[in-house]
């Protein structure tokens, strides 16, 4: 460690020459008081030093201009005893003037040793001269104090006695400097590590101020984004919310042909961290997608089943959940509703297609989940994951702070961790809900596309309720959209509905009868299997055969 001692009086410089410094400490010495010391620190090349040592007002002045740690030489009990011994037999009225850090200890010593010394405390330098004048008028002739006080006293014809610092105080300051240096060295080392981590972090990361300016950005941010990617209008309100509440905020923004998922988190009262995940086209199928503040559709329906489902969702615990139901029964809608009930719009909803997860995607998922304190993970195709053990471990670890939701079409699918379950009934078993959903889809279409169709005639609704809807809510929604587009007036009519449903029934039952019985049978099995998205359990159930028979018939030669 290399130290610079700026001594406020020459005697301290002489004492420093007598010090037996540790072998790892080198110290240069100069004499300069108050502003002289500050000017010296300002003009000197301080890069070669690790710390500065000084005393009293000089140390305070240096702190205002120097970037190095400034170690204050404390006035010790030995120093006070030394000066009291000097003036013990002086035979004149004596006063000690100084800041509280000096006078408190001095007053205690005077009381213990029964010294007749008037102790006066000042709060700032401007009080010195008026106080000395009043002491002089009161008959005091000797003034004990620091350099400034003694100089002021002598200029007024008083006897000034300087409180000097002995070797003990200087050695103590050197030891404190060594500790500060070691701590500074450790902090600087940690800073260098974190600074390197920040700049090499693979995701665009930046520090943004309350003034909406980017104060620091890492290499990934420079490579992918520019400062115009986040406009004031998009970032201002979320940033103010983060700085005022301390709660993280998530944003979803378009950027060229990509979109950004941005997490804002508080660093100080005026600065926030900003981590960005650059995502591709939302329509592209990918293993991980992030949605911020998804619009949760309400759980609607007039059937007993619908009312029970709404009550069940409100009673769910935070443990992992499986939502089980046929294709088109609204599993994703229920998942979004659960997410919204628990977290509102502030937290991200992360969808994971486990069938597409590879090692790179798993690594990316870990980085995404790391800063998340609240949110939901919706898992698709868990049974098709090629990294079951690692993926399961990851979900288990984060399940205490995020809601894990598995989407399943078959209750027999193994989700590898314990879950609570919700079973969604097919639309054919809740037909009394068809009018509610039909009108809901029609209203949404009116808002989205400006459709002029405003209702469904009772005869048409009767036909809709009589149909079995093998595609469930998804199929009903498509049918309502198609009927609204074909409507000649403001209402969906019976004739249009009858024609559409007839076409649907013909499509379902149309199977070629060309070929042998075995070939026809195999085509029927393949058709049902395709409708069930390759799920052999559901296909065999529909066909009334077991899975082994299904497998054997599929593999028979024509």
C-alpha positions, 0 to 999 in steps of 0.5 A: 500500500502506498499512502500520502500523508498531508500533515497540517503542521510540520511537527506531524511530518517530523513524528511520521519519520519516527514511525516503524512502518510495516514492510507492505506500506510506503508513505510520502509526506507533505505539509499543508493545512486546510485549503493548501492541503486540498489544493495539493491533493487536487494538483497532485497526480494521485494515481500512484497512491492508494489512500490519503492520511490527514487530520481535522479540517484539512482531512475534511477539505481533502475529501471534497476534492480527492477520489481516494479514501481519506483516513482521518487521524483521530486525536487520542487520549494520549494526545490530550493527556500530553497537551494537558501536561504541558499547560498544567502549571501555566498559571493562566486561565485556559480554554479548549476550543474544538469540534465535538469529536475533540471536546467530548473526550477532553471534557471527560478527562478534565472532570476526571483529572480535575483540570480547570480548563473551559471546554467550548464546542464549535459546529463550524469554523466561522464560530472560532473568531467570535468565540475567541474574542469572548474568551479573551474578554472573559480573561482567558489567555491560553487557547488549546486547539487545532492549527486553525484555532491556534493561529486565530488565537495567536493573531489576537494576542492569545497564547496558542497551544496546539493539540499534536498527534503522537506516534500512537495516533499516526500508527493507528491511522496507518493501520486503519488505512491498511484495512481500508486499502484491503477492503477497497482492493476486495471491492475493486476486485468484485467490481471488476468481476461484476463489470465483466459479467455485465458486459459479457452477459448474453442478453441486452442489459442496460442501466436507465435513469429517471431522466430516461437516459441510458447510463450504461449498456452491455455488449449485447445491448449495443449489438442488438439495440439502439437507444431509440428502441425504447421510446420515452412514451413506452418506458416512462410510466413503467420506469416511474412505477418501478422507482416509486414502488420497487416492484419489477415491471415487464414490458412487451415491445415491437422492434423491427421484425422482432419484439422485445420482452423487457424487465425493469428492476430498481437499482437506486432511487433514480436508476433502474436495471433493464434486461431485454429478451429479443424474441423472433416473430410471434407466429413462429413455433419455438420452445419458449414464448413470453407474454406480458399482461395477457388479456384473460378471458372470463370463465363464462357459462350458465351450466352447473359445470361452468359455475363449479369451474369458476368456484374451483379456480378461486379455491386453487392453491399455489402448487403446480396444476394440470389442466386436462381436456380435449382439444379446443376445450379452452385449456389455455384460456383457463391457464391465462385466467389463473395467471391473471387471478394470481398475478394480474398484468404485472407478471410474465406468462411463459409458455414452454413447448417441452417437445422442442426443448433442447440444451440451448433452449434449457439454458435460455430458460434458466436465464429467463427464470433467474430474475423472475419473482412472480409469474406463470409457466405453462408447459405443453407436451411435457410427455414428449420432452427429451430432457425430462430430468433437467426440465423437471428439476428446473420446474420444481426449483421455481415452483415456489415463486411461480405458478406451474401449469401443465396443459394435457389432453390425456389424464394419463400423461405423466407430468413427473411432479405432483399437481392438482388437477382441473378437468375441462368437459367437452362442449357436447356435455355442456350444451346449455353453455353454447348460447353464452359462448356463441354470443361472446364470440360474436361480440368479440368479432364485432369489436375486432373486425367491425362485424355488423352481425349483432345476433343469432336467430333462435332457430339457428341457435337451436341447431348450434345446440343440437350439434356435438362440436367435436372440436369444442369451443375452438370449432364453435368460435370458427363457426360463429366467425364463418356464419357472421361473415356469410350473414346477409343482415344483422342476424345469423339465420337458420338456413346458413347455420343448417348448411354449415353444420351439414357440411361439417357432418358430411366431412366427419362421416366421409370416408372412402369405401374403395378397397378391401375391408381391411384397407377401409378399416385402416383408413378409418383408424388413421382418420380417427388417429389424426383427429386425436393428434396421434393420441392412441389412447383416445383414438382406441377409446373412440373406436371401442378397441384396446391400444394393442388391437389398434397398434396391430391393425395399423401395422397389418399388411393390406 
